[in-house]
Amino acid sequence: MFVWNQPITAMDKSQLIKLYTNRLVRALVPAEFGPEFIQSVSHELLVVLSRTESTNDQSQKQYEINQATARFKTHFLTNGFRDEWAAFQRILDSLAQVKTLDQIHSYLVFLSVLKDGPAQPSPVPGHSRANLSPHSDFHSTSPAIPSSRPYTRTNRDFSSGNMGAGVEYPHSSPYKDTPLIPLDQVIKPYYESMNEDLILTYLSYTLLGLDSKLLAFDSDKQIELPSNVNNSYSGILFDILECALLYKRLHNFTQHNKGKLSSPIQTAFLTVLESQLLAYIDHINELFNTQPASLISVYNRIYDWILNLRLLYSLVTQVLEVNGYDFLSKVYELTKFGDVSIKKLALQIFQSISTPYYQIIEHWIINGELIDESDEFFVKFDFEKNEFNDIILFLPERIPFFIDKVLSFKILQIGKMLIYLNKYCKELLWVNQYSNKYSHILFQLNHGVQSMNTVAFNELINEQYEKILNYFTNIIHGPKNEMAQHLNNFKKIYFIQKNDFIDSIISSGAEIFNEPSTTISSNYLSKILNESINNSSLKYNKFSKRLDARVLDPIHGNIGWEVFTLEYRIDDLPINSLFENHMVQYLKMFNFLWRLRHLQYLLNEHSLDCVSLRKNELKRIHLKYLKVKRTARLSIRDKKIVWLIKSFNTINMIRFNLIKFMNSLVQYLSFDVIEDAYHTLITKKLFKSNEVYTNEENEGFKNRLLQLLNAFNPSFIQSIKGSPQTSGSEQRVLHNVNELTFDEIIKMHEAYLSKIVNSKLINEDSLGKTTKTSYIEQVYKLLELVFRFYKSAEEYNHLVVNYVLILNIEASQAENEIDADMVEIDALQDTEDKLQAITDRIYRHIYQQFQEGLANFVRDLKVDYELKPMASMFV
């Protein structure tokens, strides 16, 4: 312990001389020379001063100083700083006269006091304040705190060259009146200060956040210092008291938030903070129990704690502002910091606050339970949704830095498939065995996830993921679900790929489908459905009972054709949750394709009617036509016969072209769109192609190749039935199905449907390059013309029957030489006029519009690279 009227101890002497030498050089050397030059001057000067006590020859000492600073003199003078060098030289000459390190120290302190300028009034009478702003992050340096002095001093820059100028004394200058007074006596009045022992006595209370008679807290923002603490002490106290202010603020934070934080991560951090503060208290008590010798020794002993408290305070300012996963990531980043002390504390904090997060992961990967009341995990439940995949949300932005993104996806899928197998598939035994196995691994062979290193944790997740994915695949393709079969049936039914069944429904229900939709009963629809199943190859399909026929939203004005639909129901199966959200798209496609098939059916039926008409009603007239068509001179009646047969043939020719268009359109949609999408995005994604499996038998170790079983093969289902149902078995079923997660299956199915409903021919946003009209709009216009033709052609057939009947009557009367009455003649003429009008309407209005529309449509197809092959189908 020392006071200012005692010699400075050897322990502090060199440190203080170095401090004040640096201050002196920074004041005298122009800043333009740069920090490296200033540092080199300080070093050279310090080396010379350190040899003071070992050299008694003043001339030798002066010579050494001059030698050390010769190159600096050149630097000053060549840059035009003559006055500055003169001032520097005078200081060096004075230092050459000093004999001991104590005198050097006193002289340097004196010069530093002169530089500080006149004392400023304290903010509070009798005190000065050490102010630490929370916005400075405790890294800024405060100016030395002024204290009252026995002399009045004016500001003076060291570069003025006159170190004594501007110093005023109450009576007379010591340099004038008593020039032989020792330098120690001259500067003593400037260091009449509070005893260091007294400061140390009260400092321990302050460092523990307590007020004392000497040092008091002003809230937790600043500490009041007595005015008679000199600049040297106040400077070191500023660094020491930073620790006190940090502790005070951290202590207040823990007291204010104890029991109020809902987040387990925040609560864990609060626990860590409290333990660190207790360790800090123990350190301070131990420090002062050993009675530190000086303020510098106190500072050295608490330096590491200043860094620790700074780190803790920086985390305190963030913990309430960010989410738990963000806070975890920030702390984890600090564990990679270069500074060893910061890295060590950050690692300790991370290990404590990550425990709640790892516990969430443990519950999720073992039981499929999400225990996250503070909403900090990257998996979240949305209970407002109804569908399984909509309820479980994956939030990749919440993945902390210490978990790999690929691994986080596997963690998501593990819990998701556990829930699915448990809640939907009712695989309770397997799930229970799985949970027991991995609970044993985590909590008996290890001490939870947190105790495992990164490699072990990754291996655990990968093992769980592969095991549960394999069992999940067996379940959804096994006898309880048979997902591949149902996907194929979706295609056959909703995309009208089962032709004989659809034709049977259309023919069986043609009469009722023409009725208003409100009059069609569900019983009659069920009857039609059952008849159609029995009359088609679908009766051999074991899933035919899943079919249902119904009318969608029957309203007044709609007929059965417009609102009839088929449904393939799997809502009793767990896999329904995989496809339920997409059933609307299936129904829309069915409605569109159903209308095409209906129109095809109408044209085909009309074709059959025309064949019947030619064989029956038109038989005699057609024979007559064959006789007279090459005759040069025709009677009026013969001319009518020739015209009738030609118009009839024209209608047949137009219908033939329209049927060709309809067949080409349906063929393209069925094969180039639907089948291609199914093969590319279902078959190739779901199944492995032509793969074999090598198995080493125990006897003889002979390799044999086992062809993988196709999922549509009954042997595949049998192999699934015989598969191990316990999680402990490592046996794997041999099959050709790719093991896809819940999300991957949904994405596969979404891509499949999207490729169909968003194909260029169907998508409303796909425009033809020449017409600037969407392809589907052009198709609808062409289909409308086809339907108009059918209605007109049907009317034409009815008129032909009447016309032939009247002609036959006329022929009979002519043979019997009976004159036809005027009524019959008028009826024949009226029917003939109607036939001519309908024929003209069909050919000139409907068919010519159709040809123009088809030509534009084909022109668009030809310039579209993707649809160009389709153009040849309509030529």
KALINSUL-V777467 format. One record per residue. N is the residue number from 1. PHI is phi as a letter, one per 30 degrees, with the letter a starting at -180 (999 if undefined). OMEGA is omega in whole degrees, 0 to 359 (* if undefined). Layout:
n:N phi:PHI omega:OMEGA
n:N phi:PHI omega:OMEGA
//
This chain:
n:1 phi:999 omega:179
n:2 phi:b omega:171
n:3 phi:b omega:190
n:4 phi:d omega:178
n:5 phi:d omega:176
n:6 phi:c omega:179
n:7 phi:d omega:178
n:8 phi:d omega:181
n:9 phi:d omega:182
n:10 phi:d omega:183
n:11 phi:d omega:186
n:12 phi:c omega:191
n:13 phi:d omega:184
n:14 phi:d omega:180
n:15 phi:d omega:181
n:16 phi:d omega:178
n:17 phi:d omega:178
n:18 phi:d omega:180
n:19 phi:d omega:185
n:20 phi:d omega:174
n:21 phi:d omega:178
n:22 phi:d omega:179
n:23 phi:d omega:182
n:24 phi:d omega:183
n:25 phi:d omega:179
n:26 phi:d omega:180
n:27 phi:d omega:187
n:28 phi:c omega:183
n:29 phi:d omega:179
n:30 phi:e omega:182
n:31 phi:d omega:181
n:32 phi:d omega:182
n:33 phi:d omega:176
n:34 phi:j omega:184
n:35 phi:d omega:181
n:36 phi:d omega:178
n:37 phi:d omega:179
n:38 phi:d omega:181
n:39 phi:d omega:180
n:40 phi:d omega:176
n:41 phi:d omega:180
n:42 phi:e omega:183
n:43 phi:d omega:181
n:44 phi:d omega:181
n:45 phi:d omega:182
n:46 phi:d omega:178
n:47 phi:d omega:180
n:48 phi:d omega:182
n:49 phi:d omega:182
n:50 phi:d omega:179
n:51 phi:c omega:185
n:52 phi:d omega:185
n:53 phi:d omega:180
n:54 phi:d omega:181
n:55 phi:b omega:180
n:56 phi:c omega:182
n:57 phi:d omega:183
n:58 phi:d omega:180
n:59 phi:d omega:177
n:60 phi:d omega:180
n:61 phi:d omega:179
n:62 phi:d omega:180
n:63 phi:d omega:180
n:64 phi:d omega:179
n:65 phi:d omega:181
n:66 phi:d omega:179
n:67 phi:d omega:183
n:68 phi:d omega:187
n:69 phi:c omega:183
n:70 phi:d omega:182
n:71 phi:d omega:178
n:72 phi:d omega:178
n:73 phi:e omega:179
n:74 phi:e omega:181
n:75 phi:d omega:179
n:76 phi:d omega:189
n:77 phi:d omega:180
n:78 phi:d omega:179
n:79 phi:c omega:174
n:80 phi:i omega:181
n:81 phi:c omega:182
n:82 phi:d omega:181
n:83 phi:d omega:180
n:84 phi:d omega:179
n:85 phi:d omega:179
n:86 phi:d omega:178
n:87 phi:d omega:180
n:88 phi:d omega:181
n:89 phi:d omega:180
n:90 phi:d omega:179
n:91 phi:d omega:180
n:92 phi:d omega:178
n:93 phi:d omega:179
n:94 phi:d omega:180
n:95 phi:d omega:179
n:96 phi:d omega:181
n:97 phi:d omega:184
n:98 phi:d omega:187
n:99 phi:c omega:186
n:100 phi:b omega:178
n:101 phi:d omega:177
n:102 phi:d omega:180
n:103 phi:d omega:177
n:104 phi:e omega:180
n:105 phi:e omega:182
n:106 phi:d omega:182
n:107 phi:d omega:179
n:108 phi:d omega:177
n:109 phi:d omega:179
n:110 phi:e omega:179
n:111 phi:d omega:179
n:112 phi:d omega:178
n:113 phi:d omega:178
n:114 phi:e omega:181
n:115 phi:d omega:186
n:116 phi:d omega:178
n:117 phi:i omega:183
n:118 phi:d omega:180
n:119 phi:d omega:178
n:120 phi:c omega:179
n:121 phi:d omega:180
n:122 phi:d omega:177
n:123 phi:d omega:176
n:124 phi:c omega:183
n:125 phi:e omega:177
n:126 phi:i omega:181
n:127 phi:b omega:166
n:128 phi:b omega:187
n:129 phi:c omega:169
n:130 phi:c omega:188
n:131 phi:c omega:177
n:132 phi:c omega:180
n:133 phi:d omega:177
n:134 phi:d omega:181
n:135 phi:d omega:180
n:136 phi:d omega:182
n:137 phi:h omega:174
n:138 phi:i omega:179
n:139 phi:c omega:181
n:140 phi:d omega:178
n:141 phi:c omega:182
n:142 phi:c omega:174
n:143 phi:d omega:180
n:144 phi:e omega:183
n:145 phi:d omega:183
n:146 phi:d omega:176
n:147 phi:b omega:181
n:148 phi:d omega:184
n:149 phi:b omega:178
n:150 phi:d omega:181
n:151 phi:c omega:172
n:152 phi:c omega:183
n:153 phi:b omega:175
n:154 phi:c omega:179
n:155 phi:d omega:179
n:156 phi:b omega:179
n:157 phi:d omega:180
n:158 phi:d omega:182
n:159 phi:d omega:181
n:160 phi:d omega:178
n:161 phi:i omega:180
n:162 phi:b omega:185
n:163 phi:d omega:181
n:164 phi:d omega:183
n:165 phi:d omega:176
n:166 phi:i omega:179
n:167 phi:c omega:182
n:168 phi:c omega:181
n:169 phi:c omega:183
n:170 phi:e omega:184
n:171 phi:c omega:181
n:172 phi:b omega:182
n:173 phi:d omega:177
n:174 phi:d omega:181
n:175 phi:d omega:182
n:176 phi:d omega:188
n:177 phi:d omega:183
n:178 phi:b omega:184
n:179 phi:d omega:183
n:180 phi:c omega:179
n:181 phi:d omega:180
n:182 phi:e omega:181
n:183 phi:e omega:179
n:184 phi:e omega:180
n:185 phi:d omega:181
n:186 phi:d omega:186
n:187 phi:c omega:182
n:188 phi:e omega:180
n:189 phi:e omega:181
n:190 phi:d omega:183
n:191 phi:c omega:170
n:192 phi:d omega:192
n:193 phi:b omega:176
n:194 phi:d omega:181
n:195 phi:d omega:181
n:196 phi:d omega:177
n:197 phi:d omega:180
n:198 phi:d omega:178
n:199 phi:d omega:181
n:200 phi:d omega:180
n:201 phi:d omega:184
n:202 phi:c omega:186
n:203 phi:d omega:182
n:204 phi:d omega:178
n:205 phi:d omega:182
n:206 phi:d omega:181
n:207 phi:d omega:177
n:208 phi:c omega:174
n:209 phi:i omega:182
n:210 phi:c omega:175
n:211 phi:d omega:176
n:212 phi:b omega:179
n:213 phi:d omega:184
n:214 phi:c omega:185
n:215 phi:b omega:183
n:216 phi:b omega:178
n:217 phi:d omega:169
n:218 phi:c omega:195
n:219 phi:h omega:176
n:220 phi:b omega:184
n:221 phi:c omega:182
n:222 phi:a omega:180
n:223 phi:b omega:180
n:224 phi:d omega:176
n:225 phi:c omega:175
n:226 phi:d omega:184
n:227 phi:d omega:182
n:228 phi:c omega:171
n:229 phi:d omega:186
n:230 phi:d omega:185
n:231 phi:d omega:181
n:232 phi:d omega:179
n:233 phi:d omega:183
n:234 phi:d omega:178
n:235 phi:d omega:180
n:236 phi:d omega:177
n:237 phi:d omega:178
n:238 phi:e omega:179
n:239 phi:d omega:181
n:240 phi:d omega:185
n:241 phi:d omega:171
n:242 phi:e omega:179
n:243 phi:d omega:180
n:244 phi:d omega:180
n:245 phi:d omega:178
n:246 phi:d omega:179
n:247 phi:d omega:181
n:248 phi:e omega:182
n:249 phi:d omega:179
n:250 phi:d omega:178
n:251 phi:d omega:178
n:252 phi:d omega:179
n:253 phi:d omega:181
n:254 phi:d omega:180
n:255 phi:d omega:183
n:256 phi:d omega:187
n:257 phi:c omega:181
n:258 phi:d omega:178
n:259 phi:i omega:183
n:260 phi:c omega:185
n:261 phi:d omega:181
n:262 phi:d omega:182
n:263 phi:d omega:176
n:264 phi:d omega:180
n:265 phi:d omega:178
n:266 phi:d omega:179
n:267 phi:d omega:178
n:268 phi:d omega:178
n:269 phi:d omega:178
n:270 phi:d omega:177
n:271 phi:d omega:177
n:272 phi:d omega:181
n:273 phi:d omega:179
n:274 phi:d omega:180
n:275 phi:d omega:178
n:276 phi:d omega:179
n:277 phi:d omega:176
n:278 phi:d omega:177
n:279 phi:d omega:177
n:280 phi:d omega:179
n:281 phi:d omega:179
n:282 phi:d omega:180
n:283 phi:d omega:180
n:284 phi:d omega:180
n:285 phi:d omega:179
n:286 phi:d omega:180
n:287 phi:d omega:185
n:288 phi:d omega:172
n:289 phi:d omega:178
n:290 phi:d omega:177
n:291 phi:h omega:179
n:292 phi:e omega:186
n:293 phi:d omega:185
n:294 phi:a omega:177
n:295 phi:d omega:180
n:296 phi:d omega:178
n:297 phi:d omega:175
n:298 phi:d omega:181
n:299 phi:d omega:180
n:300 phi:d omega:182
n:301 phi:d omega:183
n:302 phi:c omega:185
n:303 phi:e omega:180
n:304 phi:d omega:179
n:305 phi:d omega:175
n:306 phi:d omega:178
n:307 phi:d omega:181
n:308 phi:d omega:181
n:309 phi:d omega:175
n:310 phi:e omega:180
n:311 phi:d omega:180
n:312 phi:d omega:181
n:313 phi:d omega:178
n:314 phi:d omega:177
n:315 phi:d omega:178
n:316 phi:d omega:180
n:317 phi:d omega:183
n:318 phi:c omega:192
n:319 phi:d omega:180
n:320 phi:d omega:185
n:321 phi:c omega:184
n:322 phi:b omega:177
n:323 phi:d omega:183
n:324 phi:e omega:182
n:325 phi:d omega:176
n:326 phi:d omega:180
n:327 phi:d omega:177
n:328 phi:e omega:181
n:329 phi:d omega:180
n:330 phi:d omega:179
n:331 phi:d omega:179
n:332 phi:d omega:177
n:333 phi:d omega:180
n:334 phi:d omega:178
n:335 phi:d omega:177
n:336 phi:c omega:184
n:337 phi:d omega:183
n:338 phi:d omega:182
n:339 phi:d omega:186
n:340 phi:d omega:183
n:341 phi:d omega:178
n:342 phi:d omega:180
n:343 phi:d omega:181
n:344 phi:d omega:180
n:345 phi:d omega:180
n:346 phi:d omega:179
n:347 phi:d omega:178
n:348 phi:d omega:178
n:349 phi:d omega:183
n:350 phi:d omega:181
n:351 phi:d omega:181
n:352 phi:d omega:186
n:353 phi:d omega:178
n:354 phi:d omega:181
n:355 phi:e omega:178
n:356 phi:d omega:181
n:357 phi:d omega:178
n:358 phi:d omega:177
n:359 phi:d omega:175
n:360 phi:d omega:180
n:361 phi:d omega:181
n:362 phi:d omega:179
n:363 phi:d omega:184
n:364 phi:d omega:186
n:365 phi:d omega:179
n:366 phi:c omega:185
n:367 phi:c omega:185
n:368 phi:i omega:180
n:369 phi:c omega:178
n:370 phi:c omega:179
n:371 phi:c omega:186
n:372 phi:b omega:183
n:373 phi:d omega:181
n:374 phi:c omega:175
n:375 phi:h omega:182
n:376 phi:b omega:184
n:377 phi:d omega:180
n:378 phi:d omega:171
n:379 phi:c omega:184
n:380 phi:b omega:176
n:381 phi:c omega:174
n:382 phi:c omega:187
n:383 phi:d omega:175
n:384 phi:d omega:179
n:385 phi:d omega:184
n:386 phi:c omega:185
n:387 phi:d omega:184
n:388 phi:e omega:184
n:389 phi:d omega:177
n:390 phi:d omega:182
n:391 phi:d omega:183
n:392 phi:d omega:183
n:393 phi:c omega:176
n:394 phi:c omega:184
n:395 phi:c omega:184
n:396 phi:d omega:179
n:397 phi:d omega:179
n:398 phi:c omega:182
n:399 phi:d omega:179
n:400 phi:d omega:185
n:401 phi:d omega:186
n:402 phi:d omega:175
n:403 phi:b omega:180
n:404 phi:d omega:183
n:405 phi:d omega:178
n:406 phi:d omega:179
n:407 phi:d omega:179
n:408 phi:d omega:177
n:409 phi:d omega:178
n:410 phi:d omega:177
n:411 phi:d omega:177
n:412 phi:e omega:185
n:413 phi:d omega:179
n:414 phi:d omega:180
n:415 phi:d omega:182
n:416 phi:d omega:180
n:417 phi:d omega:175
n:418 phi:d omega:178
n:419 phi:d omega:182
n:420 phi:d omega:180
n:421 phi:d omega:183
n:422 phi:d omega:188
n:423 phi:d omega:186
n:424 phi:c omega:182
n:425 phi:d omega:179
n:426 phi:h omega:177
n:427 phi:d omega:189
n:428 phi:d omega:182
n:429 phi:d omega:182
n:430 phi:d omega:181
n:431 phi:d omega:180
n:432 phi:d omega:178
n:433 phi:d omega:177
n:434 phi:d omega:181
n:435 phi:d omega:180
n:436 phi:d omega:182
n:437 phi:d omega:186
n:438 phi:d omega:169
n:439 phi:d omega:178
n:440 phi:d omega:181
n:441 phi:d omega:186
n:442 phi:d omega:191
n:443 phi:c omega:176
n:444 phi:c omega:176
n:445 phi:d omega:176
n:446 phi:b omega:177
n:447 phi:c omega:180
n:448 phi:i omega:181
n:449 phi:d omega:186
n:450 phi:d omega:182
n:451 phi:d omega:183
n:452 phi:d omega:175
n:453 phi:d omega:186
n:454 phi:d omega:182
n:455 phi:d omega:181
n:456 phi:d omega:179
n:457 phi:d omega:179
n:458 phi:d omega:179
n:459 phi:d omega:179
n:460 phi:d omega:181
n:461 phi:d omega:180
n:462 phi:d omega:179
n:463 phi:d omega:179
n:464 phi:d omega:182
n:465 phi:d omega:181
n:466 phi:d omega:183
n:467 phi:d omega:183
n:468 phi:d omega:178
n:469 phi:d omega:178
n:470 phi:d omega:180
n:471 phi:d omega:177
n:472 phi:e omega:179
n:473 phi:d omega:178
n:474 phi:d omega:182
n:475 phi:d omega:186
n:476 phi:d omega:177
n:477 phi:c omega:182
n:478 phi:d omega:187
n:479 phi:d omega:181
n:480 phi:d omega:184
n:481 phi:b omega:180
n:482 phi:h omega:187
n:483 phi:e omega:182
n:484 phi:d omega:179
n:485 phi:d omega:182
n:486 phi:d omega:176
n:487 phi:d omega:178
n:488 phi:d omega:178
n:489 phi:d omega:174
n:490 phi:e omega:181
n:491 phi:d omega:183
n:492 phi:d omega:186
n:493 phi:d omega:187
n:494 phi:d omega:180
n:495 phi:c omega:171
n:496 phi:h omega:178
n:497 phi:c omega:178
n:498 phi:c omega:192
n:499 phi:d omega:183
n:500 phi:d omega:179
n:501 phi:d omega:181
n:502 phi:d omega:179
n:503 phi:d omega:180
n:504 phi:d omega:178
n:505 phi:d omega:182
n:506 phi:d omega:181
n:507 phi:d omega:181
n:508 phi:d omega:185
n:509 phi:c omega:184
n:510 phi:e omega:183
n:511 phi:d omega:182
n:512 phi:d omega:181
n:513 phi:d omega:176
n:514 phi:d omega:179
n:515 phi:d omega:175
n:516 phi:e omega:185
n:517 phi:d omega:182
n:518 phi:d omega:182
n:519 phi:c omega:183
n:520 phi:d omega:182
n:521 phi:c omega:179
n:522 phi:d omega:179
n:523 phi:d omega:180
n:524 phi:d omega:177
n:525 phi:d omega:178
n:526 phi:d omega:178
n:527 phi:d omega:179
n:528 phi:d omega:181
n:529 phi:d omega:181
n:530 phi:d omega:178
n:531 phi:d omega:182
n:532 phi:d omega:178
n:533 phi:d omega:182
n:534 phi:d omega:181
n:535 phi:c omega:182
n:536 phi:b omega:180
n:537 phi:d omega:181
n:538 phi:d omega:181
n:539 phi:d omega:178
n:540 phi:c omega:180
n:541 phi:d omega:183
n:542 phi:d omega:181
n:543 phi:c omega:184
n:544 phi:d omega:180
n:545 phi:d omega:178
n:546 phi:d omega:180
n:547 phi:d omega:177
n:548 phi:b omega:178
n:549 phi:c omega:179
n:550 phi:a omega:179
n:551 phi:c omega:181
n:552 phi:d omega:174
n:553 phi:h omega:179
n:554 phi:d omega:179
n:555 phi:b omega:182
n:556 phi:d omega:178
n:557 phi:j omega:178
n:558 phi:d omega:174
n:559 phi:c omega:186
n:560 phi:e omega:180
n:561 phi:e omega:188
n:562 phi:d omega:187
n:563 phi:b omega:179
n:564 phi:d omega:176
n:565 phi:a omega:174
n:566 phi:c omega:176
n:567 phi:b omega:174
n:568 phi:c omega:192
n:569 phi:c omega:173
n:570 phi:b omega:185
n:571 phi:d omega:176
n:572 phi:d omega:183
n:573 phi:c omega:177
n:574 phi:e omega:183
n:575 phi:d omega:178
n:576 phi:e omega:180
n:577 phi:d omega:178
n:578 phi:d omega:190
n:579 phi:b omega:189
n:580 phi:d omega:182
n:581 phi:d omega:185
n:582 phi:c omega:185
n:583 phi:d omega:178
n:584 phi:d omega:179
n:585 phi:d omega:176
n:586 phi:d omega:182
n:587 phi:d omega:178
n:588 phi:d omega:179
n:589 phi:d omega:178
n:590 phi:d omega:181
n:591 phi:d omega:180
n:592 phi:d omega:181
n:593 phi:d omega:177
n:594 phi:d omega:179
n:595 phi:d omega:177
n:596 phi:d omega:181
n:597 phi:d omega:177
n:598 phi:d omega:180
n:599 phi:d omega:174
n:600 phi:e omega:181
n:601 phi:d omega:181
n:602 phi:d omega:179
n:603 phi:d omega:179
n:604 phi:d omega:177
n:605 phi:d omega:178
n:606 phi:d omega:177
n:607 phi:d omega:178
n:608 phi:d omega:178
n:609 phi:d omega:180
n:610 phi:d omega:177
n:611 phi:d omega:178
n:612 phi:d omega:180
n:613 phi:d omega:180
n:614 phi:d omega:182
n:615 phi:d omega:186
n:616 phi:c omega:187
n:617 phi:e omega:184
n:618 phi:c omega:185
n:619 phi:d omega:182
n:620 phi:d omega:182
n:621 phi:d omega:180
n:622 phi:d omega:176
n:623 phi:d omega:177
n:624 phi:d omega:180
n:625 phi:d omega:180
n:626 phi:d omega:180
n:627 phi:d omega:191
n:628 phi:c omega:188
n:629 phi:d omega:180
n:630 phi:c omega:179
n:631 phi:d omega:183
n:632 phi:d omega:182
n:633 phi:c omega:183
n:634 phi:c omega:174
n:635 phi:d omega:180
n:636 phi:d omega:181
n:637 phi:d omega:179
n:638 phi:d omega:178
n:639 phi:d omega:178
n:640 phi:d omega:179
n:641 phi:d omega:179
n:642 phi:d omega:180
n:643 phi:d omega:182
n:644 phi:d omega:182
n:645 phi:d omega:179
n:646 phi:d omega:178
n:647 phi:d omega:178
n:648 phi:d omega:178
n:649 phi:d omega:178
n:650 phi:d omega:178
n:651 phi:d omega:179
n:652 phi:d omega:179
n:653 phi:d omega:179
n:654 phi:d omega:180
n:655 phi:d omega:179
n:656 phi:e omega:179
n:657 phi:d omega:179
n:658 phi:d omega:177
n:659 phi:d omega:177
n:660 phi:d omega:178
n:661 phi:d omega:181
n:662 phi:d omega:180
n:663 phi:d omega:180
n:664 phi:d omega:180
n:665 phi:d omega:180
n:666 phi:d omega:179
n:667 phi:d omega:180
n:668 phi:d omega:180
n:669 phi:d omega:184
n:670 phi:d omega:187
n:671 phi:c omega:185
n:672 phi:d omega:180
n:673 phi:c omega:189
n:674 phi:d omega:182
n:675 phi:d omega:179
n:676 phi:d omega:178
n:677 phi:d omega:180
n:678 phi:d omega:181
n:679 phi:d omega:185
n:680 phi:d omega:191
n:681 phi:c omega:175
n:682 phi:c omega:185
n:683 phi:d omega:183
n:684 phi:d omega:180
n:685 phi:d omega:187
n:686 phi:d omega:187
n:687 phi:c omega:171
n:688 phi:d omega:185
n:689 phi:c omega:172
n:690 phi:h omega:180
n:691 phi:c omega:177
n:692 phi:b omega:183
n:693 phi:b omega:181
n:694 phi:c omega:182
n:695 phi:b omega:177
n:696 phi:c omega:179
n:697 phi:d omega:182
n:698 phi:d omega:183
n:699 phi:c omega:175
n:700 phi:i omega:180
n:701 phi:h omega:179
n:702 phi:d omega:177
n:703 phi:d omega:174
n:704 phi:b omega:182
n:705 phi:c omega:179
n:706 phi:c omega:179
n:707 phi:d omega:179
n:708 phi:d omega:184
n:709 phi:d omega:177
n:710 phi:d omega:183
n:711 phi:d omega:178
n:712 phi:d omega:179
n:713 phi:d omega:178
n:714 phi:e omega:179
n:715 phi:d omega:178
n:716 phi:d omega:180
n:717 phi:d omega:179
n:718 phi:d omega:180
n:719 phi:d omega:177
n:720 phi:d omega:180
n:721 phi:d omega:182
n:722 phi:c omega:183
n:723 phi:d omega:180
n:724 phi:d omega:182
n:725 phi:c omega:179
n:726 phi:c omega:183
n:727 phi:d omega:183
n:728 phi:d omega:182
n:729 phi:d omega:180
n:730 phi:c omega:181
n:731 phi:d omega:180
n:732 phi:c omega:180
n:733 phi:d omega:178
n:734 phi:d omega:178
n:735 phi:a omega:183
n:736 phi:c omega:182
n:737 phi:c omega:173
n:738 phi:d omega:181
n:739 phi:d omega:183
n:740 phi:c omega:178
n:741 phi:d omega:178
n:742 phi:e omega:182
n:743 phi:d omega:180
n:744 phi:d omega:177
n:745 phi:d omega:179
n:746 phi:d omega:179
n:747 phi:d omega:177
n:748 phi:e omega:182
n:749 phi:d omega:177
n:750 phi:d omega:179
n:751 phi:d omega:179
n:752 phi:d omega:180
n:753 phi:d omega:181
n:754 phi:d omega:180
n:755 phi:d omega:180
n:756 phi:d omega:186
n:757 phi:d omega:178
n:758 phi:c omega:175
n:759 phi:d omega:187
n:760 phi:e omega:183
n:761 phi:d omega:184
n:762 phi:c omega:185
n:763 phi:d omega:181
n:764 phi:d omega:182
n:765 phi:d omega:180
n:766 phi:d omega:184
n:767 phi:c omega:173
n:768 phi:d omega:186
n:769 phi:d omega:181
n:770 phi:c omega:182
n:771 phi:d omega:184
n:772 phi:h omega:179
n:773 phi:c omega:182
n:774 phi:d omega:181
n:775 phi:d omega:184
n:776 phi:d omega:177
n:777 phi:d omega:177
n:778 phi:d omega:179
n:779 phi:d omega:180
n:780 phi:d omega:179
n:781 phi:d omega:177
n:782 phi:d omega:179
n:783 phi:d omega:177
n:784 phi:d omega:177
n:785 phi:d omega:177
n:786 phi:d omega:180
n:787 phi:d omega:177
n:788 phi:d omega:176
n:789 phi:d omega:182
n:790 phi:e omega:181
n:791 phi:d omega:180
n:792 phi:d omega:180
n:793 phi:d omega:177
n:794 phi:d omega:177
n:795 phi:d omega:179
n:796 phi:e omega:181
n:797 phi:d omega:179
n:798 phi:d omega:179
n:799 phi:d omega:178
n:800 phi:d omega:179
n:801 phi:d omega:179
n:802 phi:d omega:182
n:803 phi:d omega:179
n:804 phi:d omega:180
n:805 phi:d omega:180
n:806 phi:d omega:178
n:807 phi:d omega:180
n:808 phi:d omega:178
n:809 phi:d omega:179
n:810 phi:d omega:181
n:811 phi:d omega:180
n:812 phi:d omega:179
n:813 phi:d omega:180
n:814 phi:d omega:179
n:815 phi:d omega:181
n:816 phi:c omega:180
n:817 phi:h omega:176
n:818 phi:c omega:180
n:819 phi:d omega:178
n:820 phi:d omega:179
n:821 phi:d omega:184
n:822 phi:d omega:181
n:823 phi:d omega:180
n:824 phi:d omega:179
n:825 phi:d omega:179
n:826 phi:d omega:180
n:827 phi:d omega:179
n:828 phi:d omega:180
n:829 phi:d omega:180
n:830 phi:d omega:179
n:831 phi:d omega:179
n:832 phi:d omega:178
n:833 phi:d omega:179
n:834 phi:d omega:178
n:835 phi:d omega:178
n:836 phi:d omega:180
n:837 phi:d omega:181
n:838 phi:d omega:178
n:839 phi:d omega:178
n:840 phi:d omega:179
n:841 phi:d omega:181
n:842 phi:d omega:186
n:843 phi:d omega:188
n:844 phi:d omega:185
n:845 phi:c omega:185
n:846 phi:d omega:187
n:847 phi:d omega:179
n:848 phi:d omega:174
n:849 phi:d omega:179
n:850 phi:d omega:180
n:851 phi:d omega:178
n:852 phi:d omega:179
n:853 phi:d omega:179
n:854 phi:d omega:179
n:855 phi:d omega:177
n:856 phi:d omega:180
n:857 phi:d omega:179
n:858 phi:d omega:179
n:859 phi:d omega:176
n:860 phi:d omega:181
n:861 phi:d omega:184
n:862 phi:d omega:181
n:863 phi:c omega:177
n:864 phi:c omega:185
n:865 phi:e omega:184
n:866 phi:d omega:185
n:867 phi:c omega:183
n:868 phi:e omega:179
n:869 phi:d omega:181
n:870 phi:d omega:184
n:871 phi:d omega:182
n:872 phi:d omega:181
n:873 phi:d omega:184
n:874 phi:c omega:181
n:875 phi:d omega:*
//
